[in-house]
Amino acid sequence: MNKKLIYSAIVCLGLSMSSCNDFLDVEPPAGFTPEYLFESEDEINSLITNVYSAMTRDQIYGGAFAYNLNTNTDVEMSSFSNNTVNSAGSDIGCFDVKPYWSTLNDTWNAVYSAINVSNDIIEGIENSPLYLQGRASEQLKHMYGEIKTLRATLYLDLIRTFGDVVFVTKPSESTDNFQVGVTDRNEILEFLIEDLISVEPGMKYAADLDYGVERASREYCQGLIGLPGRTLNNLYMLI
């Protein structure tokens, strides 16, 4: 009798462990796994379009970087009317920012959200069968450079606004330690320059793109390479 009970217990335990594994090993309801998304150039292009969409949010280029967080140069899109700071963050050019300004926190979070999506796409392309073994098409090489160019754009404006910032180039996971410090801006800028130089030859010129100058092109990447270089050499007045 005892042997039967022990045997039954073992069987039940085995079934419960199997059920647990089945419960944890699930696929997205839509079936859009990373393997599926990065086996198609059209899907990869759609993912990159999502980053453009994120960049047009009010907290990034739809408002904050264009108007609220100007750095008091001679090419601003808004003017400074007085010598006091503004709680909305639009007078950040006075170099007297406050940690409680919601604009700063909202922009910080929105930019890092877009950067994390970019990191996801970069890693997905690098692990894609379309990219591995030197079989990448001209279009895929361009998209790989395009997403790295967008990430560099976001980091450059983060540095212009905040100085030294948190620097991550890999997708974030729930098990990561998020209590990390900032990285020296010069180290980040040097990385961005080398990263852009490595992908620029594989990118297409605007004239060869379906969207022309509306998306990051080879010319844009070439111009962007110079901007971190200027900032790195203290030619940008904020640094």
N, C-alpha and C positions, 0 to 999 in steps of 0.2 A: 504493500500500500504506500509506504513511504517513498519507494522507488518511483511509483507512478506519479506521486505528487511532485517529486523533484524533476522528473522528466517533463511533466506538464508546465512546471514553472520555467524550465529552460526554453521550452518551445514558445511560451508566451513572451519571454524576454527577447527571444530572437525576433519574433514577429513585431514587437514594439520597437526594437531598434531599426528594423527594416522600414517600418512605417515612418519612424522619425527621419530616417535618411531620405525617404520619398518626399516627406513634408518639406525638408530643407532644400532639396534639389528640385527647384521649380523653374519654369521658364516664364518670361513675360506673357501675359494673356494675348497680346497681339502677335507674339512670336518674333518680335524684332530683336533678336540677339545681336551682340557685337559681331559675331561671325557673319550674320546676314547683312548687317549694315555696311560692313567694310569689304564685302565681296562685289560691290557694285559702285562704279564711279558716279552714277546718278545719285545714289543714296549718300555717298560722301559729300557730293556737292550740296545736297539738301542740308546736311549737318552743318556745313560751313555757312550756308545762308542763315542758319539759326544764330550763329555768332554775330553776323551783321545785324540781325534783328535786335539782339541784346545790346549791341553798341549804339543803337539809335534811341535807347531809353533815355528818359529825362535825366537820370542819374549819371549818364555817361556823356555821349556826344550830342544827345538830343536837347541838352540844356546845360548841365553842370560844367563840362569842360569848355563849352562854347561861351557861356555867359557868367555863371556863378563863380567859377574857380579861375578866373583870369589872373595872370601873374604880373600885372602892371607893366607890360612892355608897350612899345609904340604900335603894336598891331592888334589891339584889343577889339572885341566886338561889342563892348559896353564901356561906359565911362565911369569914373569915380567922382562922386559929387561932393564928398567931404573927406575930412581926415580922421574919421572914426570908423570903427569896425562895424560890420553888419552881421546880425545873428543868422542871416541866411547864408553867409559865407561868401557873398558876392564881393566883399572887400578883402579877400585873402591877400591881395597885393600889398596890403599894409603890413604884412608879416606879423600879425598879432592874432593868430587863429585861436579858437577856443575849442576844447575837447567836446563840449556839449552841442556844437553846431550839428544839426541833423544832416545838413548837406554833406559834410565830410564823411560821416558814418555811412550814409546811404550810398554815396559814390564809391567808397572803399569796398563795401559789400557787393555792389553791382559789378564793379570791375573785376573783382576776384571770382565772381560767379562766371563771368565771360571767359576769364583766363582758365578756369578749371575745365570748362567745356572745350576750350581750345586744346588743353593738355590731353583730354580724352580723345579728341579727334587725331591729334598727332600720334599718340600711342597706338590708336586703332589702325592708322595708315601704316605705321612701321611694322605692325604685326599682321597686316593684310597679305593674303597670298598674291594680291595684285602688285604688291610692292616688293615682296621678298624675292630673293634669287635673281635680282637685277632685271626683273621683267616689267618694271613700271613703265607705263605709257607716258607720252608727253603730257597728256592731260593730268594724269595722276601726279607727275612731278611738279606740275604747276600748282595743283591744289595743295600739295604738301608745302610748297613754298608760300602759298597764299595764307594758309592758316598760321604758319610761323610768323609771317609778316604782321598779321592781325594781332597776335600775342605780343610781338615786340612793340607795336603801336600802343597797346594798353599799358605795358610796363613803362614805356618812355614817359607817358603822361602821368602815370602814378609817381614816378621819380620827380618830375617837374613840380608836382603839387605837394608831395609829402617828403621828398628827400630819400633817405634810406627806407626801404620797404621789405616786407616779407617776399621771398623769392622762391617760387616752386615751379618746377618744369614737368612734374609727374602728376597724374590724376590723383585727387584726394580720395581717401577711403575712410570708412567709419572707424577703423582701428588706428588711424594716424594720430600722432601727438600734435594737437593744434596749438599747444603752448610753445610756440617757436619765436625766436627773435628775428630782428630785421637783418638784412644783408647789406653790406656797404654798396652804395649806389655805383661806384666805379667798377666793382666786380660784376654787377648786373649789366652795366652798359658794355663792358668788354665781352661778356657772353653774348649779348644781343648782336653786337657787330659781327662776331665770328659766325653766329648762327645764321644771320641774314646773308653773309658772304657765301656760305656753303650752299644755300638754296637758290640764290639769285640766278645762276646760269640755267637752271631748269624751268624758270618761269617764262610766261609768254608776255609779249608786249600788248598794250591795250588794244591796238589795231587788230590783233588776232583773237581777241576775247569776244564772246557773245554780248557781254555787258559793257564792253569798252572801259572807260575810265570810272565806271560806277563800282568796280571791284578792284581789289589790290592787283596791280600788274607788275611786270618786271621794272618798268620805269619808277613806279611807286616804291618798290623795294630798294632800288638803287638810291633814290632820294632819302629813304629812311635810314640807310646805312650811314649817311653823312650826319644825321641829326644826333644820334647817340655819340658819334665822334666829336661833334662840336660841344655837346654837354660834358663829355668826358674831359675835354681840354679846357674847360671853364670858359668857353666862349658864350654860353647861354647865361644871361645875366642873373638868373635865379640862383645858380650854383655858386 
